[in-house]
């Protein structure tokens, strides 16, 4: 049973690394397609080169 817990933790770590390394982003064509609460103030959400970015 303990082995399953370690396997699950390893899976979560590798999945997180995969998302970080592939630079997953939210695709967009206009700024209105980006989520409003994506960035903390004072930054605002912008659609740059087809993906939502905090700037």
OpenMM code with the backbone's topology and positions (N, CA, C; nanometers):
from openmm import Vec3, app, unit

residues = "UNK UNK UNK UNK UNK UNK UNK UNK UNK UNK UNK UNK UNK UNK UNK UNK UNK UNK UNK UNK UNK UNK UNK UNK UNK UNK UNK UNK UNK UNK UNK UNK UNK UNK UNK UNK UNK UNK UNK UNK UNK UNK UNK UNK UNK UNK UNK UNK UNK UNK UNK UNK UNK UNK UNK".split()
positions = [
    Vec3(0.0816, -0.1194, 0.0000),
    Vec3(0.0000, 0.0000, 0.0000),
    Vec3(0.0862, 0.1261, 0.0000),
    Vec3(0.1944, 0.1239, 0.0757),
    Vec3(0.2836, 0.2399, 0.0796),
    Vec3(0.3489, 0.2627, -0.0560),
    Vec3(0.3715, 0.1550, -0.1283),
    Vec3(0.4337, 0.1678, -0.2596),
    Vec3(0.3407, 0.2433, -0.3556),
    Vec3(0.2107, 0.2215, -0.3430),
    Vec3(0.1151, 0.2934, -0.4276),
    Vec3(0.1185, 0.4431, -0.3993),
    Vec3(0.1358, 0.4797, -0.2727),
    Vec3(0.1413, 0.6212, -0.2361),
    Vec3(0.2637, 0.6874, -0.2988),
    Vec3(0.3784, 0.6219, -0.2948),
    Vec3(0.4998, 0.6772, -0.3554),
    Vec3(0.4867, 0.6859, -0.5071),
    Vec3(0.4232, 0.5877, -0.5671),
    Vec3(0.4018, 0.5894, -0.7110),
    Vec3(0.3110, 0.7064, -0.7498),
    Vec3(0.2075, 0.7289, -0.6717),
    Vec3(0.1165, 0.8403, -0.6976),
    Vec3(0.1886, 0.9744, -0.6834),
    Vec3(0.2695, 0.9896, -0.5802),
    Vec3(0.3457, 1.1140, -0.5603),
    Vec3(0.4430, 1.1373, -0.6752),
    Vec3(0.5093, 1.0327, -0.7195),
    Vec3(0.6023, 1.0452, -0.8319),
    Vec3(0.5276, 1.0863, -0.9588),
    Vec3(0.4091, 1.0308, -0.9787),
    Vec3(0.3283, 1.0659, -1.0951),
    Vec3(0.2912, 1.2144, -1.0924),
    Vec3(0.2509, 1.2647, -0.9766),
    Vec3(0.2143, 1.4060, -0.9629),
    Vec3(0.3347, 1.4955, -0.9920),
    Vec3(0.4511, 1.4579, -0.9419),
    Vec3(0.5719, 1.5379, -0.9648),
    Vec3(0.6069, 1.5416, -1.1130),
    Vec3(0.6043, 1.4266, -1.1801),
    Vec3(0.6369, 1.4232, -1.3225),
    Vec3(0.5329, 1.4978, -1.4054),
    Vec3(0.4072, 1.4897, -1.3663),
    Vec3(0.3035, 1.5623, -1.4380),
    Vec3(0.3234, 1.7131, -1.4233),
    Vec3(0.3580, 1.7576, -1.3041),
    Vec3(0.3853, 1.8996, -1.2813),
    Vec3(0.5040, 1.9467, -1.3642),
    Vec3(0.6097, 1.8680, -1.3657),
    Vec3(0.7268, 1.9037, -1.4461),
    Vec3(0.6929, 1.9108, -1.5944),
    Vec3(0.6087, 1.8204, -1.6402),
    Vec3(0.5677, 1.8208, -1.7802),
    Vec3(0.4984, 1.9520, -1.8155),
    Vec3(0.4061, 1.9961, -1.7294),
    Vec3(0.3347, 2.1207, -1.7572),
    Vec3(0.4274, 2.2413, -1.7519),
    Vec3(0.5224, 2.2411, -1.6623),
    Vec3(0.6161, 2.3534, -1.6527),
    Vec3(0.7079, 2.3570, -1.7739),
    Vec3(0.7584, 2.2427, -1.8138),
    Vec3(0.8540, 2.2383, -1.9243),
    Vec3(0.7893, 2.2639, -2.0596),
    Vec3(0.6639, 2.2274, -2.0759),
    Vec3(0.5975, 2.2523, -2.2036),
    Vec3(0.5371, 2.3917, -2.2092),
    Vec3(0.5483, 2.4660, -2.0980),
    Vec3(0.4979, 2.6038, -2.0905),
    Vec3(0.3517, 2.6108, -2.1331),
    Vec3(0.2685, 2.5283, -2.0717),
    Vec3(0.1261, 2.5285, -2.1024),
    Vec3(0.0696, 2.6682, -2.0819),
    Vec3(-0.0143, 2.7090, -2.1731),
    Vec3(-0.0738, 2.8415, -2.1624),
    Vec3(-0.2172, 2.8355, -2.2130),
    Vec3(-0.2889, 2.9420, -2.1909),
    Vec3(-0.4279, 2.9510, -2.2338),
    Vec3(-0.4300, 3.0192, -2.3704),
    Vec3(-0.4767, 2.9501, -2.4741),
    Vec3(-0.4797, 3.0114, -2.6074),
    Vec3(-0.5871, 3.1200, -2.6164),
    Vec3(-0.5607, 3.2211, -2.6997),
    Vec3(-0.6570, 3.3309, -2.7169),
    Vec3(-0.6333, 3.3991, -2.8512),
    Vec3(-0.7344, 3.4730, -2.8930),
    Vec3(-0.7215, 3.5590, -3.0105),
    Vec3(-0.7393, 3.7050, -2.9713),
    Vec3(-0.8201, 3.7287, -2.8671),
    Vec3(-0.8398, 3.8638, -2.8152),
    Vec3(-0.8259, 3.8612, -2.6637),
    Vec3(-0.8086, 3.9782, -2.6051),
    Vec3(-0.7900, 3.9891, -2.4597),
    Vec3(-0.9129, 3.9413, -2.3826),
    Vec3(-1.0307, 3.9538, -2.4415),
    Vec3(-1.1539, 3.9152, -2.3730),
    Vec3(-1.1659, 3.7641, -2.3540),
    Vec3(-1.0890, 3.6855, -2.4265),
    Vec3(-1.0922, 3.5400, -2.4128),
    Vec3(-1.0078, 3.4906, -2.2956),
    Vec3(-0.9301, 3.5778, -2.2339),
    Vec3(-0.8460, 3.5402, -2.1200),
    Vec3(-0.9258, 3.5518, -1.9906),
    Vec3(-0.8976, 3.4662, -1.8913),
    Vec3(-0.9677, 3.4762, -1.7633),
    Vec3(-0.9353, 3.6073, -1.6926),
    Vec3(-1.0356, 3.6663, -1.6300),
    Vec3(-1.0177, 3.7966, -1.5652),
    Vec3(-0.9267, 3.7883, -1.4435),
    Vec3(-0.9370, 3.6821, -1.3667),
    Vec3(-0.8627, 3.6713, -1.2409),
    Vec3(-0.7352, 3.5882, -1.2559),
    Vec3(-0.6734, 3.5947, -1.3708),
    Vec3(-0.5519, 3.5173, -1.3959),
    Vec3(-0.4302, 3.5805, -1.3290),
    Vec3(-0.4257, 3.7127, -1.3198),
    Vec3(-0.3086, 3.7843, -1.2681),
    Vec3(-0.3424, 3.8586, -1.1399),
    Vec3(-0.2399, 3.8774, -1.0582),
    Vec3(-0.2550, 3.9608, -0.9388),
    Vec3(-0.2241, 4.1054, -0.9756),
    Vec3(-0.2881, 4.1962, -0.9037),
    Vec3(-0.2597, 4.3383, -0.9261),
    Vec3(-0.1165, 4.3681, -0.8872),
    Vec3(-0.0461, 4.4519, -0.9522),
    Vec3(-0.0818, 4.5522, -1.0515),
    Vec3(-0.0744, 4.5017, -1.1952),
    Vec3(-0.0563, 4.3726, -1.2173),
    Vec3(-0.0463, 4.3207, -1.3541),
    Vec3(-0.1854, 4.2978, -1.4127),
    Vec3(-0.1939, 4.3056, -1.5453),
    Vec3(-0.3181, 4.2838, -1.6166),
    Vec3(-0.2987, 4.1730, -1.7195),
    Vec3(-0.4086, 4.1103, -1.7593),
    Vec3(-0.4048, 4.0016, -1.8573),
    Vec3(-0.4055, 4.0600, -1.9980),
    Vec3(-0.3177, 4.0090, -2.0822),
    Vec3(-0.3110, 4.0492, -2.2223),
    Vec3(-0.2997, 3.9252, -2.3090),
    Vec3(-0.3491, 3.9343, -2.4310),
    Vec3(-0.3344, 3.8267, -2.5285),
    Vec3(-0.2160, 3.8635, -2.6177),
    Vec3(-0.1046, 3.7930, -2.5981),
    Vec3(0.0176, 3.8213, -2.6732),
    Vec3(0.0613, 3.6947, -2.7454),
    Vec3(0.0783, 3.7050, -2.8759),
    Vec3(0.1204, 3.5929, -2.9608),
    Vec3(0.0316, 3.4702, -2.9434),
    Vec3(-0.0976, 3.4907, -2.9248),
    Vec3(-0.1922, 3.3801, -2.9186),
    Vec3(-0.2046, 3.3111, -2.7845),
    Vec3(-0.1486, 3.3689, -2.6776),
    Vec3(-0.1648, 3.3094, -2.5449),
    Vec3(-0.1824, 3.4192, -2.4407),
    Vec3(-0.2549, 3.3864, -2.3342),
    Vec3(-0.2814, 3.4830, -2.2271),
    Vec3(-0.1565, 3.4993, -2.1418),
    Vec3(-0.1195, 3.6258, -2.1172),
    Vec3(0.0030, 3.6571, -2.0445),
    Vec3(-0.0263, 3.7669, -1.9430),
    Vec3(0.0378, 3.7585, -1.8262),
    Vec3(0.0290, 3.8662, -1.7271),
    Vec3(0.1380, 3.9684, -1.7572),
    Vec3(0.0994, 4.0926, -1.7755),
    Vec3(0.1978, 4.1982, -1.8052),
    Vec3(0.1600, 4.3263, -1.7355),
] * unit.nanometer
topology = app.Topology()
chain = topology.addChain("A")
for resn in residues:
    res = topology.addResidue(resn, chain)
    for name in ("N", "CA", "C"):
        topology.addAtom(name, app.Element.getBySymbol(name[0]), res)
